Amino acid sequence: MHPLVSVVVPIYNMEAVIETTLLDIICQEAICPKIIAVDDGSAGRSAGIISSNLKDYPGRGRLVYLRRNLGASIARNAGIDAAKGKYVFFIDGDDRLSEKTLANLLALAENYGADVAFAGFRTCGPSLRGERLMPGKTLLPVPTTPERCFTAT
């Protein structure tokens, strides 16, 4: 059986922060997402850090290698190709997730039959405390927001 959510993480020289991002994904409440980390030709230790962390969680993730740096868009597309879930979630290698992010988005998508679910974001440090950049606003103008697209807060 495939996981409901595959999380695609493009990585390029993120050795200073990638472990925290991976642990945020692994520690999501109520769901067990599949992690697809795509090493976009990193020159540093990023791939080794990812491999080391994923071996502690067998079956929870996969590392995809690109031979050279092709950019985040190509890395995300390679992650989509490797994804197995019903839904795909994108996060950058230096981003953080609160523990209920994926469960909240999944609940919205499933409850409303949404094709897309998205959330706002905050600028923050390691504590996940920060100010919302766009409080109370959606990323798409209301008249053009698809009716099957919902946001989580």
C-alpha positions as CSV (number, residue, x, y, z in Angstrom):
1,M,0.0,0.0,0.0
2,H,1.3,3.5,-0.9
3,P,1.4,6.3,1.6
4,L,-1.2,9.0,1.2
5,V,1.4,11.8,1.1
6,S,4.8,11.9,-0.6
7,V,7.0,14.8,0.6
8,V,9.4,16.0,-2.1
9,V,12.5,17.9,-0.8
10,P,14.9,19.3,-3.3
11,I,18.4,19.5,-1.8
12,Y,21.4,21.5,-2.9
13,N,24.2,22.0,-0.4
14,M,21.9,22.0,2.7
15,E,24.1,20.2,5.1
16,A,23.6,22.8,7.8
17,V,19.8,22.5,8.0
18,I,18.6,19.4,6.2
19,E,18.5,17.1,9.2
20,T,16.1,19.4,11.0
21,T,13.8,19.5,8.0
22,L,13.8,15.7,7.7
23,L,13.0,15.2,11.3
24,D,10.1,17.7,11.0
25,I,8.7,15.5,8.2
26,I,9.3,12.2,10.0
27,C,7.6,13.6,13.2
28,Q,4.3,14.6,11.5
29,E,1.4,13.6,13.7
30,A,-1.3,11.2,12.4
31,I,0.3,10.4,9.1
32,C,3.4,8.6,7.8
33,P,4.5,10.4,4.7
34,K,7.1,9.0,2.3
35,I,10.1,11.3,2.0
36,I,11.5,11.8,-1.5
37,A,14.8,13.8,-1.0
38,V,16.3,14.9,-4.4
39,D,20.0,15.7,-4.2
40,D,20.4,18.3,-7.0
41,G,24.2,17.7,-7.5
42,S,25.3,18.9,-4.1
43,A,29.0,19.2,-3.5
44,G,28.8,19.0,0.2
45,R,27.7,16.3,2.8
46,S,23.9,16.8,2.2
47,A,23.4,13.3,0.6
48,G,25.3,11.6,3.4
49,I,23.2,13.3,6.1
50,I,20.0,12.4,4.3
51,S,21.1,8.7,3.9
52,S,22.1,8.5,7.5
53,N,18.8,9.9,8.7
54,L,16.6,7.8,6.4
55,K,18.4,4.5,7.4
56,D,16.9,5.0,10.9
57,Y,13.4,4.9,9.4
58,P,13.3,2.0,6.9
59,G,10.8,2.4,4.1
60,R,10.1,6.0,5.0
61,G,12.2,7.7,2.4
62,R,14.2,7.6,-0.7
63,L,17.2,9.6,-1.9
64,V,17.2,10.5,-5.6
65,Y,20.5,11.7,-7.1
66,L,20.8,14.2,-10.0
67,R,24.3,14.1,-11.6
68,R,24.7,17.9,-11.6
69,N,22.9,20.9,-10.3
70,L,19.9,21.4,-12.5
71,G,17.8,23.7,-10.3
72,A,15.0,23.3,-7.9
73,S,12.3,22.9,-10.6
74,I,14.0,19.9,-12.2
75,A,14.7,18.4,-8.7
76,R,11.0,18.8,-7.8
77,N,10.0,17.1,-11.1
78,A,12.3,14.2,-10.3
79,G,10.7,14.0,-6.9
80,I,7.2,13.8,-8.5
81,D,8.4,11.0,-10.8
82,A,9.5,9.1,-7.7
83,A,6.4,9.9,-5.6
84,K,4.0,7.1,-4.7
85,G,1.3,8.9,-2.6
86,K,-2.1,10.2,-3.6
87,Y,-0.9,13.6,-2.7
88,V,2.5,15.4,-3.2
89,F,3.7,18.0,-0.7
90,F,6.7,20.2,-1.5
91,I,9.1,21.6,1.0
92,D,12.5,23.2,0.6
93,G,15.5,21.7,2.5
94,D,15.8,24.7,4.8
95,D,12.1,24.9,5.7
96,R,10.4,23.8,8.9
97,L,7.0,22.1,9.5
98,S,4.9,22.2,12.6
99,E,3.8,18.7,13.7
100,K,0.2,18.9,12.4
101,T,0.8,20.6,9.0
102,L,0.4,17.6,6.8
103,A,-2.4,16.1,8.8
104,N,-4.4,19.4,8.6
105,L,-3.8,19.7,4.8
106,L,-4.6,16.0,4.2
107,A,-7.9,16.4,6.2
108,L,-9.0,19.4,4.2
109,A,-8.2,17.7,0.9
110,E,-9.9,14.5,1.9
111,N,-13.0,16.1,3.6
112,Y,-13.7,18.4,0.7
113,G,-12.5,16.3,-2.2
114,A,-10.0,19.1,-3.0
115,D,-7.4,18.7,-5.7
116,V,-5.1,21.2,-4.0
117,A,-4.6,22.3,-0.4
118,F,-2.1,24.9,0.7
119,A,-1.2,26.9,3.8
120,G,0.3,30.2,4.7
121,F,3.8,30.4,6.1
122,R,5.8,32.3,8.7
123,T,9.3,33.5,8.8
124,C,10.9,31.9,11.9
125,G,13.9,30.4,13.6
126,P,14.3,26.9,14.9
127,S,11.6,27.3,17.5
128,L,8.9,27.6,14.8
129,R,7.8,30.9,16.3
130,G,7.3,33.8,13.9
131,E,5.0,36.2,12.3
132,R,2.6,35.2,9.5
133,L,3.7,37.0,6.4
134,M,0.1,37.3,5.1
135,P,-2.3,36.9,8.0
136,G,-5.8,36.2,6.8
137,K,-5.0,36.3,3.1
138,T,-4.9,33.6,0.5
139,L,-2.1,33.3,-2.0
140,L,-4.6,33.5,-4.9
141,P,-7.1,36.3,-5.5
142,V,-10.5,35.2,-4.3
143,P,-12.2,35.4,-7.7
144,T,-9.6,33.1,-9.3
145,T,-9.3,30.7,-6.4
146,P,-10.6,27.3,-7.7
147,E,-13.6,26.2,-5.7
148,R,-11.9,22.9,-4.9
149,C,-8.9,24.6,-3.4
150,F,-8.7,25.1,0.4
151,T,-6.2,26.5,2.8
152,A,-5.2,25.3,6.3
153,T,-4.2,27.7,9.1
